[in-house]
Amino acid sequence: MVGTYNEFDAALELCTDAHRRIVLAELIDHQESLSIDRLVDAIVEHNHHVDPASVSGETTNRIEISLVHAHLPKLADAGFVEYDTDDWQVMPTERFDRTAPAIASILQIDPEFESSFSL
């Protein structure tokens, strides 16, 4: 259950972007820290429906830049993740854990998500 109204609002706001929804789904699905590379691969798989190895380096670089400079900072500012660009890891926080059921509910009704996520 979401701890407060502010956490629910934050979850809704964070789910307004497709790349952030994929990051949140991956964190819920795996329930552990994930590499930024793994998150880039998940975005490629979801958006392009192909093996990440078959996508150009330019595409993966663009996704990586958007994660590191836009989406991960937004998730971190909301207190949902911590990330380390030295270790290239994204770690869910306690706030994320408290809000994960609400996020999962939002993601389950997203028509863009396929059954590949086991929310």
Wavefront OBJ file of the C-alpha trace (Angstrom):
o trace
v 0.000 0.000 0.000
v 1.195 3.505 -0.760
v 2.311 5.253 2.427
v 0.981 8.746 1.711
v -0.921 10.779 -0.803
v 2.354 12.447 -1.787
v 3.878 9.045 -2.603
v 0.888 8.200 -4.778
v 1.151 11.544 -6.581
v 4.872 10.957 -7.084
v 4.191 7.476 -8.488
v 1.639 8.870 -10.935
v 4.009 11.630 -12.037
v 6.887 9.199 -12.553
v 4.688 6.939 -14.665
v 4.004 9.695 -17.211
v 7.052 8.727 -19.277
v 7.405 5.410 -21.128
v 11.115 4.994 -20.367
v 10.523 5.562 -16.648
v 7.635 3.071 -16.703
v 9.986 0.464 -18.169
v 12.634 1.216 -15.522
v 10.023 0.958 -12.760
v 8.638 -2.290 -14.209
v 12.120 -3.812 -14.386
v 12.837 -2.847 -10.773
v 9.524 -4.338 -9.637
v 10.068 -7.456 -11.727
v 13.615 -8.138 -10.506
v 13.342 -6.716 -6.960
v 17.043 -5.886 -6.850
v 19.624 -3.417 -8.115
v 20.014 -3.399 -11.879
v 22.718 -2.130 -14.170
v 22.009 0.860 -16.360
v 22.984 -1.361 -19.313
v 20.235 -3.833 -18.334
v 17.715 -0.988 -18.210
v 18.823 0.244 -21.640
v 18.354 -3.302 -22.971
v 14.870 -3.483 -21.424
v 13.878 -0.228 -23.123
v 15.200 -1.488 -26.478
v 13.383 -4.816 -26.083
v 10.121 -3.119 -25.141
v 10.166 -0.275 -27.667
v 11.769 -2.007 -30.646
v 10.770 -5.647 -30.012
v 14.245 -6.848 -30.977
v 17.339 -8.244 -29.344
v 19.342 -5.281 -27.972
v 22.453 -6.574 -29.769
v 20.748 -5.913 -33.117
v 20.176 -2.200 -32.404
v 22.716 0.432 -33.396
v 25.104 1.839 -30.842
v 23.668 5.264 -31.609
v 20.218 4.137 -30.453
v 21.464 2.553 -27.239
v 23.688 5.566 -26.561
v 20.717 7.923 -26.945
v 18.648 5.826 -24.523
v 21.547 5.644 -22.062
v 22.007 9.422 -22.158
v 18.296 10.008 -21.563
v 18.357 7.630 -18.600
v 21.469 9.093 -16.980
v 20.656 12.749 -17.597
v 16.854 12.853 -17.360
v 14.990 9.812 -16.092
v 17.233 8.459 -13.337
v 17.717 11.930 -11.799
v 13.930 12.391 -11.770
v 13.428 8.996 -10.104
v 16.199 9.801 -7.613
v 14.824 13.277 -6.845
v 11.482 11.647 -6.020
v 13.286 9.257 -3.664
v 12.400 6.104 -5.608
v 15.913 5.069 -6.652
v 19.541 5.726 -5.991
v 21.965 5.369 -8.850
v 25.696 5.332 -9.211
v 27.230 6.203 -12.558
v 30.606 4.905 -11.359
v 29.230 1.406 -10.691
v 26.528 1.849 -13.354
v 23.872 0.534 -10.929
v 20.320 1.595 -10.102
v 19.057 0.637 -6.644
v 15.411 0.796 -5.512
v 14.822 2.607 -2.210
v 12.469 1.954 0.708
v 10.100 4.542 -0.752
v 10.078 2.584 -4.008
v 9.334 -0.625 -2.090
v 6.389 1.027 -0.294
v 5.002 2.398 -3.549
v 5.696 -0.620 -5.788
v 2.156 -2.073 -5.483
v 0.610 1.197 -6.690
v 3.155 1.479 -9.503
v 2.455 -2.127 -10.520
v -1.275 -1.356 -10.673
v -0.619 1.638 -12.915
v 1.658 -0.407 -15.174
v -0.820 -3.279 -15.439
v -3.405 -1.026 -17.073
v -0.909 0.510 -19.506
v -1.892 -0.738 -22.986
v 1.720 -0.327 -24.160
v 3.026 -2.994 -21.797
v 3.228 -6.544 -22.974
v 3.028 -9.605 -20.805
v 6.830 -9.770 -20.784
v 6.810 -8.025 -17.424
v 5.744 -10.257 -14.567
v 4.304 -7.584 -12.329
l 1 2 3 4 5 6 7 8 9 10 11 12 13 14 15 16 17 18 19 20 21 22 23 24 25 26 27 28 29 30 31 32 33 34 35 36 37 38 39 40 41 42 43 44 45 46 47 48 49 50 51 52 53 54 55 56 57 58 59 60 61 62 63 64 65 66 67 68 69 70 71 72 73 74 75 76 77 78 79 80 81 82 83 84 85 86 87 88 89 90 91 92 93 94 95 96 97 98 99 100 101 102 103 104 105 106 107 108 109 110 111 112 113 114 115 116 117 118 119
